[in-house]
Amino acid sequence: MLRLPFLNHRPVPSADPETGGIAPELFAQLANHAGDAILIADIGKPGQAIVYANAAFERLTGYRPDEAIGKNCRYLQGADRLQPEIDHIREAIATGTDCEVRLRNYRKDGTLFWNHVRLTPLGPRGTPTHYAGVLRDVTDLVEAEARVETVTNRDALTGCLNRDGLLAALRPLCANNQILLVKVDIARFHDINSGYGYDLGDAMLREAARRLGTLDEGMVARVGNDQFAIVFTLGKDASPANLLARIADGLGTHYDLPGAALTVRFATGYTVGSPGDDPIMLVRQAGAALAQSNASPLREPCAFAREAERDAFNRIRLTAELQQGLAADEFLYHYQPKIDLQTGEVVGAEALLRWRHGLFGLQSPDRFVRLAEDTGLILDIGARGFRQVADFAVRVNRFRRRPLRFAINVSAIEFTHRDMVAFIRDVVEQTGVDPSWLTLELTERLIATDSPEMLAIFQRVRELGVGLSIDDFGTEYSSLRYLERFPVTEVKIDRSFVADLHHHTAKRIIVGAVIQLGGELGIDIVAEGIQQEDERAMLRAMNCKLGQGYLFSGPLSEDHFAALARDGILPGSGRV
């Protein structure tokens, strides 16, 4: 007796008593009214021939039932016989079990459709004689899933995998394989977008993705704005160095794009993963190596190193602590006195940023300023600090006959990412500080940008009455042209020129020339880092007007500097 799955496995009767008097023809009518196509194959016949097909089969495939009977079901696959699901069907028939698969099948007119097939054995348990198949067209569902997969796992611009798609593909790949995961990004891509427009930048990304897609056996994903990941399975003889060379050759350096021909460089970071490694960890490791490559002068390919991962973790942790420090108002200033070298009088101070860390205590700026600049937190730290120094200047100078001037270091980012002139004007109005009491200390790196826009900002700052000082003069891009071109009021000679001044003729000639030029241009010259009495004596003999350093005093807390300004005495040490 045949067991038909669409009849909930009720037996097809060979005699009326088993069916309650219902004729077998009625069961055939019921099958012909089913919405899904139904086939029955006799697995004992040659080729496991089809012995039954219902009316819905013709609607699904275009083949009449009589055209299907006697054939093997494989004829619906056409030439597409290498689908892995076919092995599942063979295994199910061999073991006499149920099976459910999704196949690519072809209609009588040759059109492709996706066929969801459910196979059920019929006959004695364990030794079936027939298989019944319920077939359903799921083409719309497969296409919808593909669209969802594209939106979820594909980058809309390049067609590559996106980050989620990369991680999904890596999970099964990493389980049993050694892989090479490479990250590349386009050097100075921001300049391409800014200089040529986003359309050309997009064209650049599409072309880079196309070139990466030509690499054999490489899986490509766009995982950032201008960042791609390439994954290779490492066989026994595979060499990471050879694969990296193939990536570099594939990308090339010359790009002919609509409206521009560009020569570009790529930074490259990579890691090698062992079977069982976490995909997210490997992506993070390749990212750390890429950051190291971007930091190198020629953007050489860099392998992941544990130190890089530790540094990246520390940067993340320190960034969070900086944010917490801002919220807890942990940033403050210490003040190092600035001395008139001729009279010994305190004439001002340099405000030096400090971080009162909750666990590690007082931290100097070299521990955190670079990261604060990289993350943009320096904007908040600098804004709060400038107001703090202005308030302190007002308190200190309230009852002084000769006011003290306060210099504060300013990051280049503060000039490029905020309206400094409007900001200073607001601080002056809010605190009541006299602008002439304040001086902004600028690095030579900032001044070296030498743009008309930056020069205009400096001139407007000077019009407010705030001074401008070149810090660490002589250590970066020193040029006497700065003194002529920029409206500076002060130049600070770096400690490296002051140390052992009496022993080095060349240093004396250079320092003497700067002092003389400053006098003729009306620019104050400040010698930094004076630590020895003979250094002060020589600078004084050379008519250097101002100095600061540990010979006079180290940086002082607000209270101690306020006492010095009031009494002329360093607390606990005597007169300066």
C-alpha angles and dihedrals in degrees: 000000000000119000111214115202094206088061093055089257096297109159118256102237126242087188131033096241092067092056099042089252095308111141119233089240088069091058090052090051090051091051091050090054093052115114094223124067114254128201130180120198128191104224091194094062123085109279090008088270125213111250100176138029126172129220093263088062090067091048090051101043107017090238117121114232091249089055091055100044112100094021130106114249089240090082088080089063094062109192091335094099100136098077110133091224089070089069089057090055092050091050092050093051091046091053098036094239138132120270135191121190143154116232140181105241133175130226125225090266091053099253118142122240132172111242123202105205127192114189123197126184117236126203133032115002111265094008106059120182098198140023124217118207127199110202127196131179107237097167093121090050093049092049091048090050089050091052091050090047090051093051093043102039107019132078109238095213102048104018090234123128114279124222094277090048091050093052092047091052093045097055097072092033094054094048096078107006142076107232140188112222114193128184122196132177135184114258113239092357088157089065090054091053093044097044102038104020135253094280091064091043089055090049089052091053093048092051093047089050091049092052092048089049090063092065110109116243093357121131111215129202134171104225102168143015093286098359129109133186123210122192128197129181107231113225126195095279099030117127121206089208092057092047092049089051089051091052092050092047091046094051095043122181106257121079123182103200133170104285099002145046110218135192109205139177128216129213115218133200127172146176135194116228127204125216110286096023117143111257093216090054091051092050089050092048093051088049091054090050090049091054088053090051091050089052093055118091096239097028093241117189109270129201120220114266126190089234090060091053090049091049091049091050091049091050091052092047093045092048090055090047091050089054090049090047091055091050091049093046092238096151118096142153135249119199126224111200120242112216134206099233093206098051104019090233122146106243101170146320144246112240108225119197118234134179118217095209114201093227108022100036126221112009126195119228095253087072096058116004096088091053091044088055093047092052097039092241088120087077092064094038092048095046093050091044095051091054090047093053091045090052091049092050089054092051094047096046098041095101101019122117091205110036122221121235120227124208121201129188114241125199120232088236090064090060095045099041104038138041095255095185094054091043094053091046090053092049091050091051094045098046102030090229118160104243090221089066091065132073127183114219110215128193119235087239089065094046091047090069083078094186122159089235093055092045090053091052091051091051092050090049089054090049087059088058097250116135126235123216131188106223124212092007111199100030105086128018097342116183129162085218088077090066091055099039104040125060094239121162098189141029122198116208110219121246090244089071095043098051113097090354092160091058099051122066094190092054091050092051093049095044091045091052092050092048092049093046091048091052092052093047095044093245120142113236117211121192110213129209100021106176106153130061091228089056090055092046094052094045090049090051088051089056095248103166104204139027144170134190146111091293085076104023143320121234112303132208118250093260094049094046091047088054090049091050091048101041104019088235130111108231109255096359112064135244121341 
